[in-house]
């Protein structure tokens, strides 16, 4: 992905553009889901947790939105983000079911599908905002991506007590604004916004939703 401006174009809104965008996002999500499942077997414990993190999974929706920015309408990008995230869940648990020893209870997959309906459109739109021309929206979109890694870092630090993984996620939360911001001002504002976004996401998503439903 590149943070440099792109030539403006009129978003495609036809049915063919919708079908192509959503189908590509869903297939890409499935492939990434399979890859993250395999990575859990490749990576040593406890680093295998990284492949199964909500932050890494959210990147799929952000990438889908970024690739489709200025090619499709904003609603199409939101749907593509949803399908990329949903496809990842399908790919991950589908491989667990048919390629491993089974995925067990349907509860966890259903929880993550529910989260996909939140995170998918959110990060799909965030990526479009990041690729746009509004400075405020670019900061918000990029802070959303950085903040989800900040949230993950807080979870590793306070709940799982995996210090190396916590530092790795927090480092990504810092590096995302630094490398993906367009100007020094935008990078600084995004870093400032990432801090409250990280804590808010941790309190709402992690502590109030995921931890009560799935445990630590």
C-alpha positions in Angstrom: 0.0 0.0 0.0 1.2 3.5 -0.7 0.3 6.7 1.2 1.0 8.9 -1.9 -1.9 10.6 -3.6 -3.5 8.9 -6.5 -5.2 10.4 -9.5 -8.8 11.1 -8.8 -11.4 9.1 -10.6 -15.1 8.6 -10.5 -16.1 5.6 -8.3 -17.7 2.8 -10.2 -21.2 2.1 -9.0 -22.4 -0.4 -11.6 -23.5 -3.9 -10.7 -20.4 -5.4 -12.4 -18.1 -3.3 -10.2 -20.0 -4.4 -7.0 -19.8 -8.1 -8.0 -16.1 -8.0 -8.9 -15.1 -6.0 -5.8 -17.1 -8.1 -3.3 -16.2 -11.5 -4.9 -12.5 -10.6 -4.9 -12.6 -9.4 -1.3 -14.4 -12.6 -0.2 -12.0 -14.9 -2.0 -9.0 -13.0 -0.7 -10.3 -13.2 2.8 -10.8 -17.0 2.6 -7.2 -17.4 1.4 -5.9 -15.2 4.2 -7.9 -17.1 6.7 -6.4 -20.4 5.6 -2.9 -18.8 5.7 -3.4 -17.5 9.3 -4.6 -21.0 10.4 -1.5 -22.5 8.8 0.7 -19.8 10.4 -0.5 -20.9 13.9 1.1 -24.3 13.2 4.3 -22.7 11.8 4.9 -20.2 14.5 6.2 -21.3 17.9 4.1 -20.7 21.0 3.2 -18.1 22.1 4.0 -16.3 18.8 1.3 -18.3 17.2 -1.1 -16.0 18.9 -0.1 -13.2 16.4 -1.6 -15.1 13.5 -4.9 -15.4 15.4 -5.1 -11.8 16.5 -8.0 -9.5 15.8 -5.6 -6.8 14.7 -4.1 -9.0 12.0 -7.5 -10.1 10.8 -8.7 -6.5 10.6 -5.9 -5.7 8.1 -7.7 -7.8 5.5 -10.7 -5.4 5.5 -8.4 -2.4 5.4 -6.4 -3.8 2.5 -9.7 -4.5 0.6 -10.8 -0.9 1.1 -7.5 0.5 0.2 -7.3 -1.5 -3.1 -10.8 -0.4 -4.0 -10.5 3.2 -3.0 -11.7 5.5 -5.9 -12.6 2.4 -7.9 -16.0 1.7 -6.3 -18.4 3.7 -4.2 -18.0 4.0 -0.4 -20.9 1.5 0.3 -19.2 -1.0 -2.0 -15.9 -0.6 -0.1 -17.7 -1.2 3.2 -19.3 -4.4 1.8 -16.0 -5.5 0.5 -14.4 -5.0 3.9 -17.2 -7.0 5.5 -16.8 -9.8 3.0 -13.0 -9.8 3.3 -13.3 -10.2 7.1 -16.1 -12.7 6.8 -14.1 -14.7 4.2 -11.2 -14.8 6.6 -13.4 -16.3 9.3 -14.7 -18.9 6.8 -11.2 -19.7 5.6 -9.8 -20.0 9.1 -12.4 -22.2 10.6 -13.1 -24.1 7.4 -9.5 -25.2 7.3 -9.7 -26.0 11.0 -12.7 -28.2 10.3 -11.5 -30.0 7.1 -7.7 -29.6 7.3 -7.1 -30.2 11.0 -8.9 -31.9 13.9 -12.1 -29.9 13.6 -13.1 -26.5 14.8 -15.2 -27.7 17.7 -18.1 -25.6 18.9 -19.7 -23.2 16.4 -19.8 -20.5 19.1 -16.4 -18.9 18.4 -16.9 -18.8 14.6 -20.3 -17.1 15.1 -18.8 -14.6 17.5 -16.1 -13.7 14.9 -18.6 -13.5 12.1 -20.5 -11.0 14.3 -17.3 -9.0 14.8 -16.8 -9.1 11.0 -20.0 -7.2 10.6 -18.5 -4.5 12.8 -14.8 -4.5 11.9 -15.2 -5.3 8.2 -17.2 -2.2 7.1 -15.3 0.0 9.6 -11.9 -0.8 8.3 -13.0 -0.9 4.7 -14.3 2.7 5.0 -11.2 3.7 7.1 -9.0 2.6 4.2 -11.0 4.6 1.7 -10.7 7.7 4.0 -7.0 7.1 4.3 -6.7 7.1 0.5 -8.8 10.2 0.2 -8.0 13.9 0.2 -9.6 15.1 3.5 -6.8 15.5 6.1 -9.2 14.9 9.0 -10.5 11.7 7.4 -7.0 10.4 6.6 -6.0 10.8 10.2 -9.2 9.0 11.5 -8.8 6.2 9.0 -5.1 5.6 9.8 -5.7 5.9 13.5 -8.3 3.2 13.3 -5.8 0.8 11.8 -3.0 1.8 14.3 -5.4 1.7 17.2 -6.5 -1.9 16.6 -2.8 -2.9 17.0 -2.6 -0.7 20.1 -5.6 -2.5 21.5 -4.0 -5.9 20.7 -0.8 -4.7 22.5 -2.8 -3.8 25.6 -4.4 -7.2 25.5 -1.1 -9.0 25.3 0.4 -6.9 28.1 -2.4 -6.9 30.6 -4.3 -10.1 30.0 -2.0 -12.6 28.4 1.2 -11.1 29.8 3.1 -11.8 26.6 5.6 -9.0 26.7 7.4 -9.6 23.4 4.1 -9.7 21.5 2.8 -6.7 23.3 5.8 -4.7 22.3 5.5 -6.0 18.7 1.9 -4.8 18.4 2.6 -1.5 20.1 5.5 -1.0 17.7 3.2 -1.6 14.7 0.8 0.9 16.2 3.6 3.5 16.1 5.0 2.5 12.7 1.6 2.6 10.9 1.3 6.4 11.2 4.9 7.0 10.6 5.1 5.0 7.4 1.6 5.5 6.0 1.0 9.2 6.9 1.6 11.7 4.1 3.0 14.6 6.0 4.8 15.2 9.3 1.6 16.9 10.7 -0.6 14.0 9.6 1.8 11.5 11.2 1.9 13.5 14.5 -1.9 13.9 14.6 -2.4 10.2 13.8 0.0 9.2 16.6 -1.9 11.4 19.1 -5.2 10.0 17.9 -4.0 6.4 18.1 -3.6 6.5 21.9 -7.3 7.2 22.8 -8.4 4.9 20.0 -6.3 2.1 21.4 -7.7 2.4 24.9 -11.3 2.9 23.7 -11.1 -0.2 21.5 -9.6 -2.1 24.3 -12.3 -1.2 26.7 -15.2 -1.6 24.3 -14.2 -4.4 22.0 -11.8 -6.4 24.1 -13.1 -6.0 27.7 -16.9 -5.6 27.0 -17.4 -7.9 24.0 -14.6 -10.4 23.2 -13.4 -11.3 26.7 -16.9 -12.0 28.2 -17.8 -14.1 25.1 -14.5 -15.9 24.4 -12.5 -15.6 27.6 -9.0 -14.2 27.9 
